[in-house]
Amino acid sequence: MGTPFLETSTTAAYPNRLNWRCEMLLARHPEVVHAKRILDLASHDGRFSFACLKLGATHVTGIEGRPELVASSFDNMRRMGIPPERYEFLAGDMFDHLPTVQPGQFETILCLGFFYHTVRQVELLGHFRRLQPEHFILDTLVYRDRRAFKLLRFLKRVNLGHLRPANFCALLKGLDGDSMVFFSEDHRSQSKTIDSSDLVAHPTRTALEKLVEAQGYKSAELDWHEDARDWSHLDDYRRRRRVSYICTRATLSS
């Protein structure tokens, strides 16, 4: 990326990973980013807020739970020469800030790398429904049943020519079911939940898509396997353990 974001955080600060996430989640979707007012949830050190501004976003507001990362965000924007009127960063729990946001205030919401660091997914999507953005981008780990991993390993050893990608994905989703699986994280770690309960939940793909649809949005999953690429530091995407969606308000896509 040629930016300070390789220095201001130890969380997944790898050039190949940052470059491909910016490419897949933002650069390939100008209709979601360009000339949009964007809310960046769990904005970390401002890495994706900066990318949105470089891609033509009108303004970005970031919400981040760790004050030291908010300070880094402001510093990074100054270092990169971004005019201060184009961004704002708020420190604190997003669930405290979101009720103060007005419907229609943002055209796009980024939820990149947060959805699996909470147990309040339904509440979060309820805020999205109230705020009525045109789009939100959701990038998250999902729970994958061990049977699905075993099936993946088996299918890699056999000829997949007769199995269409859509049928393959449907088969994996069927194994995973539609559930949320709970895990424990250490909230003291910079890359984990900020909730002192240390409890988080990972949805399955099917559960995630149903939750999004229930809020009046249509989800389009991004295909991380459509391009040949260097998979270094992207193993969670390569193994389909992590997924990405562009979610569009149903009234806009009908």
N, C-alpha and C positions, 0 to 999 in steps of 0.2 A: 504493500500500500504506500510506502514511502512517507509514513506519518509517525507521530510519536506514540501511537497506540500499541506499538510493540514494546514500549518501555513503561507505560503508566499502569499496567496491570499484568498479573501473572496468570490470569484466567484465559486459557485458549488463545494466547497471543502468538500465533504462528502465522507467518505470511501466507502460506498456501491456504490455510483454513479461513483467515480473514478475507482474503481475496475472493475465494470461491463463494463464501457466504454473501458477500456484497454483490457478487455477480448474479447468483441464483435468486436471492431474495429481493434484491432491489433493482439492479441495473437492467435486468431483463423485463422489468415491469414498469416502464415509464408512466403508464396510465395511473399507477397507484402512487407514484412518488412526485413526478414533475408538477410544479405549480400547486402542490398540496400543502395544507397545514397539517403537521404530523405530530402525533403524541407517541413518544418513545418510552415504553414501560420497562422498568429495570434497565435504565439507559447506561449503566456501568460507567465507563470512562468517556462516554460520548462517541464511541467508535462508529456506531450506525447512524447516530444523529448527524455526524459529520458527513458520512457517505450520502445521506439523503440531501443535505444542503449542496454538496458537490454535484448531485444529480438533478438539481433544479427545484428542490422543495422551497416553498415560500418561507416557511418558518417551522422550527422544530422545538417542542417542549419535551424535556426529559424528566422522568421521575425516577429517583434512585434512592434506595434505602440506606446506603452507606455514605456518610458525609465526606469521607476522604476521596471517594470516587466522584462525587459531585464537584469537589474542588479541582480534581484532575480534569474533569470535563470542561470547566470554564478555562482552565489553563491551556488545555489542548486547542480549544477554539481560538484563543488569543494567539497561540503559537502558529496556527495555520492561517491566520489572517481573516477569520470569518467576522463580519460586522456584528457587534453585540445585539443589534436590534433583530437579528435573524434567529436567535436561539434563547432559550431559558432552561435552567435546570433547577428542579425542586428536590430538596432532601426530605426523606421520610417514607413512611409506608404508603404505597400506592392506594391501599384501601381507605386511607384517611384522606387522600387527595382527590380521588375519583368522584366522590359525591359533590365536590365543589366545581366540577367541570360542567359546562353547559352543553346541552344537545346541539349538534351541528357545529361545535367549536373547532372540531378537527375532521378533515376528510379521510384521514388514514391513521390507524393505530398500529404500532409495531409491538408485537409480543414475542420477542426473540429470546429464547433461552430462559424463560421464566415459568412457563405453564406447569412444569414438573417440579417447581420449587415451592409449591403451596398445596394446601388441601381445600382452597377456596375457589376452585375452577368455575363452579356454577355461579357463584356470586360475581366473579370477574366478568364472565360472559353476559350476565345480567346488566352490568354497567355498560358493556358494549351495546347492548340492545337499547338502553336508554339514550346513549350518546349518539346513536345512529350515524356512525361513520360510513362513508361509501364502501370502504374496504378495511379489513385488518389482515395483517400478515402474522401467521402463527407458525412458529418453529419450535419444536419440542421433542424431547424423548417420549417414547411410548413404551408401554409394557408389551412384551412379546413372550407368549407362552413357550416353554422349552420345547414343546412338540413342534412348534414352527421352526425353531432353530435346527432341530433334527431333520425336519423335512427339507429345509434349505440345503443342508449338507448333503443329503441324499440326492436331491435334484441336480446338484452341481456335478455329480458323478455319472449322470445319465444324460441322454439326448433330450434337450428341451425344445427341439424344433417344432414339435406338435402342440406345445402348450403356449397359448397366446398370453402376453403380459397381463391383460385384464383378468383372465381366468386364474392366473398364478396369484395375483394380488387378492382376488376374492377368496381363494383357497386359504391363504395365510390369515386373512381377516376372520374367516370362519373358525379357525383354530383358536384365535385369540379371544373371541367372544366380545362382549361389550361390558367392560368392568373397569373399576379403578383399583389399583393395587398400591398399598401403603408401604412407605419406607421411612427410615430415619436418617436425618442429615445433621451435621454439626453447624449450628447457626453462626458460630464464631469464624467459620471459614469464609473467605471473600467470595467464593464461587457457589455458596450454598444458600439455603433459605435464610431470611432474616427473622423468621418466627422462632421465638425462644422455645416453643414446644418441640422443635426439631422434626415435626411430622410433615411429610409431603406425600403426594399421590401421583402415580403415573397412570394415565388413561390408556386403554387399548386404542388402536386406530378407529375401530368401529364406534366405541364410546365417544371418542373425540368428535367424529363426524356427526353423530347424533346430537351432541351438546351444541355444536355450532348451528345445525339446522333448526334446533328448537328455538334459537334466538332470532330466526328470520334471515339467516345468511346461507348462501351456497358456498361450499368449499371445493376448491380445485387443488388437488395435490400436485406438487411439483415433482418432476421426475429427475432425480439426481443421477440416474444411470443413462440418460439419453446421450451424454457426451462422453468421449474418452477423456480421462483426466488423470492427473497425479493425485492419488488418494491419500497421500501422507497427511496425517492429522485430521482425516475425514472418515475414519473407520466407522463411526457411529452412523453416518449417512450411507456408507458403502454396504453395511450390514442391515440397512433399513431399520436400525434401532432408533433412529431419529428421523422425523418427517417434517415437511414444510407445506403450508397451505396458503393460498391466496383466497380469502373469504370475502365475498361480495354480497351486499345487501340484496335480498331476493327481488325487491321491487325495481332495482336497477338492472338486474340480469334477465328479467322476464321479457 
